[in-house]
């Protein structure tokens, strides 16, 4: 099958969406599918407002159409709701082509946090965007239920995987820091609620791995925290396994691949009881602790079984993840003539 993926999140960006699409493409190609990913790197770009590390394509429609038609896909998947996603959706709807989408990021919550725009407005747009999809892929049951509550339909499961060969238990003496070591790994940005972790009064060492627009600000305000910056995969894996607890302060992620990477490394997880942690850690208290008080979650996670963490992570494979993706894809055919209720909810073109 010739599979086209259109995504506003792609290399050189480093985030969960890019990792998911990269690993999915790798597995698909090993199975002899032909996969093309169209990302912002192929277009003129501008920095994303408030997040310069992410670049957005400028007026991509005409060029995108040429690339789609040159590739001649059997199925089209639109991964994101940005300029490229909008352009791909426009092309598909204009030509009566089916397509699938994915809900990777809780943009309404991010936007509300930064601009105070009502959630109902942003979710109206998201319902419109995903309303024309033959299937909206979501990573967890709790996210699916949340979206149903907002009026989304036709939701399909697309879980996540972890490279258990790279992320695995290793000697902890690679880090000469006071213990316990509490690790956060991910983008250093206000959207990740990282300050809830940085404010905690904890014995031992708070360690932050990653980069982002708020790195220097946090480094200046929290000098007792060790900020390691960006690490390549080999070093990153050794830092994961060297930690005593992995702290995941986000309130708005839809999954959290780093949760699996930590558990594959034999490290228990401390998090809030929200989408992602509540789906992965919630049913398995032996691998971590969830609490509305993040400090209590951290203390509760200390000493949890590394073996149990590893065993749970082994249940998540990129092969199984890719099986779901393939099952959810829709061959290019004309959709049913009636408009969905989600499509009727909001249409900026009307």
C-alpha positions as CSV (number, residue, x, y, z in Angstrom):
1,X,0.0,0.0,0.0
2,X,1.1,3.5,-0.8
3,X,0.5,5.5,2.4
4,X,0.8,9.3,2.6
5,X,1.1,11.0,6.0
6,X,0.8,14.8,6.2
7,X,2.1,16.3,9.4
8,X,3.0,19.7,10.7
9,X,5.2,17.9,13.3
10,X,8.2,16.3,11.6
11,X,12.0,16.3,11.8
12,X,14.0,18.2,13.0
13,X,11.4,18.6,15.7
14,X,11.8,16.4,18.7
15,X,8.5,15.4,20.3
16,X,6.1,12.5,20.8
17,X,4.3,13.0,17.5
18,X,7.5,12.9,15.5
19,X,8.7,9.8,17.3
20,X,5.4,8.0,16.8
21,X,5.3,8.8,13.1
22,X,8.9,7.9,12.6
23,X,8.6,4.5,14.3
24,X,5.3,3.8,12.5
25,X,6.9,4.5,9.2
26,X,9.9,2.3,10.0
27,X,7.6,-0.7,10.8
28,X,5.4,-0.1,7.7
29,X,8.4,0.0,5.4
30,X,9.7,-3.2,6.9
31,X,6.4,-4.7,5.9
32,X,7.0,-3.5,2.3
33,X,4.5,-0.6,2.4
34,X,5.6,2.6,0.6
35,X,5.3,5.5,3.0
36,X,5.7,9.2,2.3
37,X,5.7,11.8,5.0
38,X,5.1,15.4,4.0
39,X,6.3,17.8,6.7
40,X,7.1,21.5,7.0
41,X,10.7,20.9,5.8
42,X,9.5,20.9,2.2
43,X,7.9,24.4,2.4
44,X,8.7,28.0,3.2
45,X,8.3,28.3,6.9
46,X,7.9,30.8,9.7
47,X,8.5,30.2,13.5
48,X,5.5,29.2,15.5
49,X,4.4,32.1,17.7
50,X,5.6,31.6,21.3
51,X,7.5,28.5,20.2
52,X,10.2,29.4,17.7
53,X,11.7,25.9,17.6
54,X,8.7,24.7,15.7
55,X,8.3,26.0,12.2
56,X,5.0,26.2,10.3
57,X,4.6,26.0,6.5
58,X,3.5,29.2,4.8
59,X,0.6,28.9,2.2
60,X,1.4,25.3,1.4
61,X,-1.7,24.3,-0.6
62,X,-0.6,24.4,-4.2
63,X,2.8,22.7,-3.5
64,X,1.1,20.1,-1.3
65,X,-1.4,19.2,-4.0
66,X,1.4,18.6,-6.5
67,X,3.2,16.4,-4.0
68,X,0.1,14.4,-3.1
69,X,-0.8,13.8,-6.8
70,X,2.8,12.9,-7.7
71,X,2.9,10.3,-4.9
72,X,-0.5,8.9,-5.9
73,X,-1.4,7.4,-2.5
74,X,-3.7,4.6,-1.7
75,X,-4.5,6.1,1.7
76,X,-4.0,9.5,3.3
77,X,-3.5,10.2,7.0
78,X,-3.5,13.7,8.3
79,X,-1.6,13.8,11.6
80,X,-2.0,17.4,12.8
81,X,-4.4,20.3,12.7
82,X,-1.8,22.9,11.5
83,X,-1.3,24.6,8.1
84,X,-0.3,21.4,6.4
85,X,-3.2,19.4,8.0
86,X,-5.6,22.1,6.9
87,X,-4.3,22.1,3.4
88,X,-4.5,18.3,3.1
89,X,-8.0,18.3,4.5
90,X,-9.0,20.9,2.0
91,X,-7.6,18.8,-0.9
92,X,-9.4,15.7,0.3
93,X,-12.8,17.3,0.8
94,X,-12.6,19.2,-2.5
95,X,-11.9,15.9,-4.3
96,X,-14.3,13.7,-2.3
97,X,-11.4,11.6,-0.9
98,X,-11.5,9.7,2.3
99,X,-8.8,10.4,4.9
100,X,-8.0,9.6,8.5
101,X,-6.8,12.0,11.2
102,X,-5.2,11.6,14.7
103,X,-5.7,13.6,17.9
104,X,-2.2,13.8,19.2
105,X,-2.3,17.1,21.2
106,X,-4.9,18.9,23.4
107,X,-4.5,22.1,21.6
108,X,-7.7,23.6,23.1
109,X,-6.2,23.3,26.6
110,X,-2.9,24.8,25.5
111,X,-4.6,27.7,23.8
112,X,-6.9,28.3,26.8
113,X,-3.8,28.4,29.1
114,X,-2.0,30.9,26.9
115,X,-4.8,33.1,25.6
116,X,-7.9,32.4,27.8
117,X,-9.9,31.6,24.7
118,X,-12.9,29.5,25.8
119,X,-12.4,25.8,25.4
120,X,-15.8,25.5,23.6
121,X,-14.5,27.7,20.7
122,X,-11.3,25.7,20.2
123,X,-13.2,22.4,20.5
124,X,-15.7,23.6,17.9
125,X,-12.9,24.1,15.4
126,X,-11.4,20.7,16.3
127,X,-14.8,19.0,15.8
128,X,-15.0,20.6,12.4
129,X,-11.5,19.6,11.4
130,X,-11.9,15.9,12.5
131,X,-15.5,15.7,11.6
132,X,-14.7,14.9,7.9
133,X,-12.4,12.1,8.9
134,X,-13.1,8.4,8.2
135,X,-11.6,7.7,11.6
136,X,-10.0,9.8,14.3
137,X,-7.2,7.9,15.9
138,X,-6.6,8.4,19.7
139,X,-4.1,6.8,22.0
140,X,-6.1,6.0,25.1
141,X,-9.6,5.2,26.4
142,X,-9.8,8.2,28.6
143,X,-8.9,10.6,25.7
144,X,-11.6,8.9,23.6
145,X,-14.2,9.4,26.3
146,X,-13.2,13.1,26.8
147,X,-13.5,13.7,23.0
148,X,-16.9,11.9,23.0
149,X,-18.0,14.3,25.7
150,X,-17.1,17.2,23.4
151,X,-19.1,15.7,20.6
152,X,-16.5,13.8,18.6
153,X,-17.5,10.6,16.7
154,X,-15.9,7.8,14.8
155,X,-12.9,7.4,17.2
156,X,-10.5,4.6,16.7
157,X,-7.7,3.2,19.0
158,X,-4.1,3.8,18.0
159,X,-1.8,3.1,21.0
160,X,1.9,3.6,21.3
161,X,5.0,1.6,21.6
162,X,8.5,1.7,23.1
163,X,12.0,0.5,22.0
164,X,12.7,-1.9,24.8
165,X,16.1,-2.7,23.3
166,X,17.2,0.9,23.7
167,X,15.3,1.7,26.9
168,X,16.2,-0.9,29.5
169,X,17.6,-1.3,33.0
170,X,21.2,-0.3,33.2
171,X,23.7,0.5,36.1
172,X,22.6,3.6,38.0
173,X,26.1,4.9,38.8
174,X,26.3,6.8,35.5
175,X,25.1,9.8,37.4
176,X,27.1,11.1,40.4
177,X,24.2,13.0,42.0
178,X,22.6,13.0,45.4
179,X,19.8,10.4,45.5
180,X,17.0,9.9,45.1
181,X,17.1,11.3,41.5
182,X,13.8,12.6,40.2
183,X,13.8,12.8,36.4
184,X,11.7,14.9,34.0
185,X,12.5,14.3,30.3
186,X,10.7,16.2,27.5
187,X,10.1,19.6,26.1
188,X,11.0,22.4,28.5
189,X,7.9,24.5,27.9
190,X,5.2,26.0,30.1
191,X,2.6,23.8,28.4
192,X,4.1,20.7,30.1
193,X,3.4,22.1,33.5
194,X,7.0,21.5,34.4
195,X,7.0,24.1,37.1
196,X,4.8,21.9,39.2
197,X,7.8,19.6,39.4
198,X,10.4,22.3,39.8
199,X,8.6,23.8,42.8
200,X,8.5,20.6,44.8
201,X,10.6,20.4,48.0
202,X,12.4,17.0,47.6
203,X,15.4,15.4,49.1
204,X,17.9,14.3,46.5
205,X,18.2,15.8,43.0
206,X,15.7,17.1,40.5
207,X,17.0,16.4,37.0
208,X,15.6,17.9,33.8
209,X,16.5,16.5,30.4
210,X,15.4,18.3,27.2
211,X,15.2,21.7,25.7
212,X,12.6,24.3,24.8
213,X,11.7,28.0,24.9
214,X,11.5,28.2,28.7
215,X,14.7,26.4,29.5
216,X,16.8,29.4,30.4
217,X,14.0,31.0,32.4
218,X,13.6,27.8,34.5
219,X,17.4,27.4,34.9
220,X,17.7,30.9,36.3
221,X,14.7,30.5,38.7
222,X,15.5,27.0,39.9
223,X,19.3,26.8,40.3
224,X,19.0,23.8,42.6
225,X,17.7,21.7,39.7
226,X,20.2,20.0,37.3
227,X,19.3,20.9,33.7
228,X,21.1,18.5,31.3
229,X,19.8,20.0,28.1
230,X,19.2,17.9,25.0
231,X,20.7,14.4,24.9
232,X,21.1,12.0,22.0
233,X,19.3,8.7,22.3
234,X,22.2,6.7,23.8
235,X,22.8,9.2,26.6
236,X,19.1,9.7,27.1
237,X,18.5,6.0,27.7
238,X,21.3,5.9,30.3
239,X,19.8,8.9,32.1
240,X,16.4,7.3,32.2
241,X,17.7,4.1,33.8
242,X,19.8,6.0,36.3
243,X,16.8,7.8,37.8
244,X,14.9,6.6,40.9
245,X,11.5,8.1,39.8
246,X,10.3,9.5,36.6
247,X,8.1,12.6,37.2
248,X,5.4,13.5,34.6
249,X,3.8,16.8,35.5
250,X,1.8,17.3,32.3
251,X,-2.0,17.8,32.6
252,X,-2.6,18.0,28.8
253,X,-0.7,15.2,27.1
254,X,-2.7,12.6,25.3
255,X,-0.4,9.7,26.1
256,X,3.2,10.4,27.1
257,X,5.7,8.1,25.3
258,X,8.2,9.0,28.0
259,X,6.1,7.0,30.5
260,X,6.8,3.9,28.6
261,X,10.5,4.8,28.1
262,X,10.9,5.2,31.9
263,X,9.1,2.0,32.7
264,X,11.1,0.1,30.1
265,X,14.2,1.4,31.9
266,X,12.9,-0.1,35.2
267,X,11.9,3.3,36.6
268,X,8.5,4.0,38.3
269,X,6.3,6.9,37.4
270,X,4.9,9.8,39.4
271,X,2.1,11.8,37.8
272,X,-1.3,13.4,38.1
273,X,-4.4,11.1,37.5
274,X,-5.0,12.5,34.0
275,X,-5.2,11.2,30.4
276,X,-2.1,9.1,29.7
277,X,-0.9,8.3,33.2
278,X,-4.4,7.2,34.3
279,X,-4.6,4.8,31.3
280,X,-1.1,3.4,31.6
281,X,-0.1,3.6,35.3
282,X,-3.6,3.8,36.8
283,X,-4.5,0.1,36.4
284,X,-1.0,-0.9,37.6
285,X,-0.2,0.7,41.0
286,X,2.9,-1.5,41.2
287,X,4.6,0.6,38.6
288,X,4.1,4.1,40.0
289,X,1.8,6.5,41.8
290,X,-0.9,9.0,40.7
291,X,-2.1,11.7,42.9
292,X,-3.6,15.2,42.7
293,X,-0.7,16.2,44.9
294,X,2.4,15.7,42.7
295,X,4.7,15.6,45.8
296,X,2.7,12.7,47.2
297,X,2.8,10.9,43.9
298,X,6.6,11.2,43.9
299,X,6.9,9.8,47.4
300,X,4.5,7.1,46.6
301,X,6.4,6.0,43.5
302,X,9.8,5.6,45.3
303,X,10.7,2.0,45.8
304,X,8.2,0.6,43.3
305,X,9.3,-2.6,41.5
306,X,11.7,-2.1,38.6
307,X,10.7,-5.6,37.4
308,X,7.0,-4.7,37.3
309,X,7.8,-1.5,35.4
310,X,9.8,-3.4,32.8
311,X,7.2,-6.1,32.4
312,X,4.4,-3.6,31.8
313,X,6.5,-1.7,29.2
314,X,7.1,-5.0,27.3
315,X,3.4,-5.1,26.6
316,X,3.7,-2.0,24.3
317,X,5.3,-2.7,21.0
318,X,5.6,-0.6,17.8
319,X,4.4,-3.6,15.8
320,X,1.1,-3.8,17.6
321,X,0.8,0.0,17.3
322,X,1.3,-0.2,13.6
323,X,-1.2,-3.0,13.3
324,X,-3.8,-0.7,14.7
325,X,-2.7,2.2,12.4
326,X,-3.1,-0.1,9.3
327,X,-6.5,-1.3,10.5
328,X,-7.7,2.3,10.9
329,X,-6.6,3.6,7.5
330,X,-9.3,4.2,4.9
331,X,-8.6,3.5,1.2
332,X,-9.2,6.5,-1.1
333,X,-12.8,6.3,-1.9
334,X,-15.7,8.8,-1.9
335,X,-17.3,9.3,1.5
336,X,-21.0,9.0,2.3
337,X,-23.0,11.9,1.0
338,X,-24.5,13.0,4.4
339,X,-22.5,15.4,6.5
340,X,-21.7,14.3,10.0
341,X,-23.0,16.2,13.0
342,X,-19.4,17.1,13.9
343,X,-19.0,18.7,10.5
344,X,-22.1,20.7,10.9
345,X,-20.9,22.0,14.3
346,X,-18.5,24.5,12.8
347,X,-17.3,25.4,9.4
348,X,-15.0,28.4,9.0
349,X,-15.5,28.3,5.2
350,X,-19.2,29.0,5.5
